Amino acid sequence: MDHGRNGPRRRRVAFDRRALTAEVLVLGLGPAGRALTHRLSVHSIDVRAVDPHPRRTWTPTYAAWRDELPGWLPDSVIGAVVDRPEAWTTKRQLIGRPYAVLDTAALQAALTIDPGAVIEGTVVEAMRDRVVLADGTMLHAQTVIDARGAVRGPRTAEQTAFGYVVGAEAARSVLDGADAWFMDWRTDNGTTRHDSPSFLYAVPLSRNEFLVEETCLVGRPGLSQRVLQSRLDARLRSRGVDLSGNERIERVRFPVDGRRRRPLSRQPVAFGARGATMHPGTGYSVATSLSLADVLAHSLDRPNRALWPAQAVSVDILRRAGLRTLLNLAPDQVSPFFEAFFDLPTPLQRAYLSDRSDLRGTMRAMLTQFARLPRELQIVTAKSASVPGVRSHFRSNSTIMGE
C-alpha cells in the first residue's frame, strides 16, 4: 500500500483486477479479525472477511489496561473500569494503572462490518493472494491476512481458567475490600505449597455483576477445568460465598506461546494471536490486536515489517524468556516472583506488560525485577534466559541500561 499525504492509496497490480474477490481477505472474525476488517473498511480499503460462523456471538470476557486501548474505540465498549486493581502475592499490593473490563457484546457491535463483506465458509488452504474454501470456492485478493487464532501444538504452553458470574453481594466477600483482584495467589483454594499454583481473578463486569475466576497462568498443559472448578469452589466457601447453582459459567483455554514464523512469499500475513502478538507471559492480546489493526491498514505494502519492527522482535524474545521463567518456577516461588514484579514502578510494569516495542523499558523492567528477586529465583530466571538469542540481545543492547 502506497501512502500519500491523504492516507493509503491502492497499489497497482500486475494481474486482472476483475479476478479479485477483494483487495484484502481477512480470515477469521474473532476480535482480531473483526477489528482489522472494521478498520480496513474505515480506511476505505476493499475488504472481505471469511469465517465459518460469522454471526456467532462472542462470549468470553475481554479486558485490558485502560491506557492500552486505541483512541478510536468508543467508551461504550467498556463495561467497567477499576481505578485501583490489586494483587495479593506474599502481601497485598496496589497496581497503579486503571484496568478496563470490556462489554463483550458492545465490543462486537462496535466493530461494524458491512454484511456484504462477509463470506461464510471454512478455509482449507490459504496462500498470500488466494484462499480455497471447503466447498471448492477459490477467493483471490492482493493480500490475505490470517486472523484465525493461535495454533495449539502437543507441547504448547496454555492458560486455563474456570469462573462464575456472581452478584455484587457475593463479590464483596470475595474481594475482601479490594475493587478487583488482578491476581490473588492466596492458598484458600485448598492448595498446598507443593501444588501447581493458580490464582483468583475477580473483576466487575458491570455495576451488579462480577466475574470470579480461578486461573492457571501458564502450564504445559494448563490445569484442567475440573481442578480449577474444585479450587474455586473451595476458595468461595472459605470466603463465605454460597452459590445458587444458577451462575453463568466461563471456561477458558488457549495457547499463549504461538511462534512468530518467518514470512514466506506464499504464506498469508498472520495477525493477532495467529501472528504471535499475544503476550506470552500473560495471555493478553485483544488490546494489541485493536491497536495494530490501524498499523496494518496503513502498511499493506510491508505488513510483516510493520507488525514486527526490530524492537518488537527483540521485546518478543525477552518476553519468551519471561514465559520460560514462569514455567520453570517451583510452586512456592511463584508468589515471591510476582511480589517483586508488582513492587516495580508503574512505568516499568507498563513497559513489560503493554509496550511491545519498548526494548529499553522491557530490559529495564526485567533487570530491575531480577535484582530484587531472592537468590534462588535469580538462578531460575538466569537459566531461563540462558539461550543464545536472549544472551545476544542482552549483550548487544546492554549500553542502554547505563543511561
Stockholm file with secondary structure:
# STOCKHOLM 1.0

chainA/1-403         MDHGRNGPRRRRVAFDRRALTAEVLVLGLGPAGRALTHRLSVHSIDVRAVDPHPRRTWTPTYAAWRDELPGWLPDSVIGAVVDRPEAWTTKRQLIGRPYAVLDTAALQAALTIDPGAVIEGTVVEAMRDRVVLADGTMLHAQTVIDARGAVRGPRTAEQTAFGYVVGAEAARSVLDGADAWFMDWRTDNGTTRHDSPSFLYAVPLSRNEFLVEETCLVGRPGLSQRVLQSRLDARLRSRGVDLSGNERIERVRFPVDGRRRRPLSRQPVAFGARGATMHPGTGYSVATSLSLADVLAHSLDRPNRALWPAQAVSVDILRRAGLRTLLNLAPDQVSPFFEAFFDLPTPLQRAYLSDRSDLRGTMRAMLTQFARLPRELQIVTAKSASVPGVRSHFRSNSTIMGE
#=GR chainA/1-403 SS CEEETTEEECCCCSSCGGGCSEEEEEECCSHHHHHHHHHHHHTTCCEEEEESSTTCCCCSCCEEEGGGSCTTSCGGGEEEEESSCEEESSSEEECCSCEEEECHHHHHHHSCCCGGGEEECCEEEECSSEEEETTSCEEEEEEEEECSCCCCCTTCCEEEEEEEEEEHHHHHHHHTTCSCEEEECCSTTSCCTTSCCCEEEEEESSSSEEEEEEEEEEESSCCCHHHHHHHHHHHHHHTTCCCCSCCEEEEEEEESCCCCCCCCTTSCEECGGGGTCSCTTTCCCHHHHHHHHHHHHTCTTSHHHHHSCHHHHHHHHHHHHHHHHHHHSCGGGHHHHHHHHHTSCHHHHHHHHTCTTCHHHHHHHHHHHHHHSCHHHHHHHHHHTCSHHHHHHHHHTGGGGGC
#=GC SS_cons         CEEETTEEECCCCSSCGGGCSEEEEEECCSHHHHHHHHHHHHTTCCEEEEESSTTCCCCSCCEEEGGGSCTTSCGGGEEEEESSCEEESSSEEECCSCEEEECHHHHHHHSCCCGGGEEECCEEEECSSEEEETTSCEEEEEEEEECSCCCCCTTCCEEEEEEEEEEHHHHHHHHTTCSCEEEECCSTTSCCTTSCCCEEEEEESSSSEEEEEEEEEEESSCCCHHHHHHHHHHHHHHTTCCCCSCCEEEEEEEESCCCCCCCCTTSCEECGGGGTCSCTTTCCCHHHHHHHHHHHHTCTTSHHHHHSCHHHHHHHHHHHHHHHHHHHSCGGGHHHHHHHHHTSCHHHHHHHHTCTTCHHHHHHHHHHHHHHSCHHHHHHHHHHTCSHHHHHHHHHTGGGGGC
//
